[in-house]
Every structure is written in C-alpha cells, then in structure tokens.
Amino acid sequence: MFFYGPKNILITMRKPEKIEVVKDVTEQLKNAAAAILVDYTGTSVKMQQELKNRLREAGAEMTVVKNTLLKRAGKEAKLPEDALTDTVLSGQTALIISKEEPIAPLQVLAKFAKEFEVPQLKVGLVEGVFQNKETLTKLSTLPSKEVLYAQVVGAIAAPMYGIVSTLQGNLQKLIYILDTKVKSES
C-alpha cells in the first residue's frame, strides 16, 4: 500500500503497519459516540487543516484511512453492513470520530460544507445507530444536547410558573380585599 506523507513523499505501508492501522481504527469505532464518513474530494490541504481544527474544537477527529482498511476495521468493530458497502467506501473517504458529543461534529461539517461546498456526507453511526446522508443532514440542524435539555426543562417548568403566578394573583387580590376592609372599618 502506498500513501503520501508530509511534503508529498510517497511512503509504502507494510503489512504490520496495516494491521496496526486496522486495530487503531477498530478501537476508535468501538468507542465512538459518532462515526461519520465523508467524501473529501476537492478539499485542499489548507481546507482539510481548517476542518480538522474546527472538528477538534468540537471534540472530534478527522482521519483519512484507505477504504479497504476502513472496511476491515468496520467489520471487526461490527458496524452495520450498510456502512461498509463498496458504494460508500469508494473515492476519497475521511472518517470523523467523536467520543462524546455525537451532534457537534455534524454541525461543524454542515457549516463547513455550506461555506466551502466540501466535504460531502456519506453515512454515519450516531450513538450506534446507522444513519444515511439525509438523516445526517437533518441531525446536523439540531441544537446541541445542552440546548435540547434546556428546552425540555423550560417546557416542564413553564406550567409551574403559570400556576405560581395564578396563585400569587389570587393571594394579592385577597390581600387587597382585606386591606380595603381594614381601611373602611378604621
């Protein structure tokens, strides 16, 4: 196997190195909250670096792995067959792994793709569930978990605030009536 290293020097990869890459990728896939495959065709080196930096800030890493090695690692990690088809694993494929937050890297990818029109989403696994391109696109528009939690808490708390306001209003009316009664008797 050949790949280009720093300064575009052609490097050959021996079998022990391939085995090590497959082991590393398998371990990353097993521990991932999200694993997203993208087609990064047309992405310049400068753009790749920018994308990697943005993903790192979101708690994710982007790795370029040869499709055949990615397929082996996926099989060892017991990924769904839909994610390992020859159609998906063709062309220039990058793997984006997030260990904690599954939606944040999707949001970064969507924003980056909107700015530069690359990379293109292929498929992914979000919290162990296979997602196709359309679903990944929909998920990328969701707010973060923290925002969703806040919205749920707000929706639960809103009726309680209404009840408290109603009760306070009735108490204020009672106090006003009693105060008026006391003033009229004096």
C-alpha positions in Angstrom: 0.0 0.0 0.0 1.2 3.5 -0.8 0.2 6.8 0.7 1.6 10.3 0.7 3.2 11.6 3.8 4.5 15.0 4.7 5.7 17.1 1.8 4.0 14.7 -0.6 6.7 12.0 -0.2 5.4 8.6 -1.4 5.5 6.2 1.5 4.9 2.4 1.4 2.9 0.8 4.1 4.0 -2.7 5.2 1.6 -5.4 6.4 2.4 -4.9 10.2 1.6 -1.2 9.7 -1.7 -2.0 8.0 -2.6 -4.4 10.9 -1.8 -1.6 13.4 -3.9 0.9 11.5 -6.9 -1.5 11.4 -6.5 -2.1 15.2 -6.4 1.6 15.9 -9.4 2.4 13.7 -11.4 -0.6 15.1 -10.8 0.7 18.7 -11.8 4.2 17.7 -15.0 2.9 16.1 -15.9 0.8 19.1 -15.6 3.8 21.5 -17.2 6.4 19.3 -20.4 8.3 20.1 -20.4 9.2 16.4 -18.5 7.9 13.4 -19.2 9.8 10.2 -17.8 9.0 6.7 -17.4 11.9 4.3 -16.1 12.3 0.8 -13.5 15.0 0.9 -12.8 15.1 -2.8 -11.9 18.7 -3.8 -10.8 19.7 -0.4 -7.4 21.4 -0.4 -4.8 20.7 2.2 -5.4 24.1 3.8 -9.1 23.4 3.9 -8.5 20.0 5.5 -6.4 21.6 8.2 -9.1 24.2 8.8 -11.8 21.5 9.0 -9.6 19.4 11.4 -9.1 22.4 13.7 -12.9 23.1 13.8 -13.6 19.4 14.5 -11.0 19.3 17.2 -12.7 22.2 18.9 -16.0 20.2 18.8 -14.3 17.2 20.3 -13.9 15.2 17.1 -11.0 14.0 15.0 -10.8 13.6 11.2 -8.6 10.7 9.8 -8.1 9.6 6.3 -7.9 5.9 6.1 -7.7 3.7 3.0 -11.1 2.3 2.1 -10.0 -1.4 2.3 -8.5 -0.9 5.8 -11.6 1.0 6.9 -13.8 -1.8 5.7 -11.8 -4.4 7.7 -11.8 -2.2 10.8 -15.6 -1.7 10.4 -16.2 -5.4 10.2 -14.1 -6.0 13.3 -16.0 -3.3 15.1 -19.2 -4.9 14.0 -20.6 -1.9 12.1 -23.7 -2.4 10.0 -23.2 -3.7 6.5 -24.9 -0.6 5.1 -21.9 1.5 6.3 -19.4 -0.8 4.7 -20.7 -1.2 1.1 -18.4 -0.6 -1.9 -20.6 2.3 -2.9 -20.0 4.0 0.5 -16.3 3.1 0.6 -15.3 4.5 -2.7 -13.4 7.6 -3.6 -11.7 9.7 -1.1 -13.1 8.8 2.3 -12.4 10.5 5.6 -13.5 9.2 9.0 -14.7 11.6 11.6 -14.8 10.2 15.1 -16.4 11.9 18.2 -16.1 10.1 21.5 -18.5 12.3 23.5 -20.9 14.6 21.6 -22.5 13.0 18.5 -24.2 16.0 17.0 -21.5 18.7 17.4 -19.2 17.3 14.6 -22.2 17.1 12.3 -23.0 20.7 12.9 -19.3 21.6 12.2 -19.4 19.6 9.0 -22.6 21.2 7.8 -21.4 24.7 8.5 -18.1 23.9 6.8 -19.8 22.3 3.8 -22.1 25.4 3.5 -19.0 27.7 3.4 -16.8 25.7 1.0 -19.2 23.2 -0.6 -17.0 20.3 0.5 -16.9 17.7 2.1 -20.0 15.7 1.3 -21.5 13.5 3.9 -21.7 9.8 3.0 -23.1 7.8 6.0 -22.5 7.5 9.7 -23.2 6.0 13.0 -24.7 8.2 15.7 -24.8 6.6 19.1 -24.5 3.2 17.5 -27.4 3.7 15.0 -26.7 3.7 11.3 -27.7 7.0 9.6 -27.8 7.7 5.9 -26.8 11.0 4.2 -30.3 12.6 4.5 -30.7 11.7 8.2 -27.2 13.0 9.0 -28.1 16.3 7.2 -31.3 16.6 9.4 -29.3 15.8 12.6 -26.8 18.5 11.7 -29.6 21.1 12.1 -30.5 20.0 15.6 -29.3 22.1 18.6 -26.7 20.6 20.9 -27.7 18.3 23.8 -27.4 21.1 26.3 -29.8 23.3 24.4 -32.3 20.5 24.0 -32.1 19.7 27.7 -32.7 23.4 28.5 -35.7 23.4 26.2 -37.2 20.3 27.9 -36.6 21.8 31.3 -38.2 25.1 30.1 -41.2 23.2 28.7 -41.7 21.4 32.0 -41.2 24.5 34.2 -43.4 26.8 32.2 -46.7 25.4 33.5 -45.4 25.6 37.1 -44.6 29.3 36.6 -48.1 29.8 35.4 -49.6 28.1 38.4 -47.4 30.1 40.8 -48.4 33.4 39.0 -52.1 32.5 39.2 -51.9 31.6 42.9 -49.9 34.8 43.6 -52.5 36.8 41.8 -55.3 35.4 43.9 -53.3 36.0 47.1 -52.7 39.6 46.0 -56.4 40.0 45.4 -57.2 38.6 48.9 -54.7 40.9 50.5 -56.2 43.9 48.6 -59.7 43.0 49.7 -58.6 42.5 53.4 -56.6 45.7 53.3 -59.6 47.6 51.9 -61.9 46.1 54.6 -59.4 47.1 57.3 -59.2 50.7 56.0 -63.0 51.0 55.6 -63.5 49.9 59.3 -61.0 52.4 60.6 
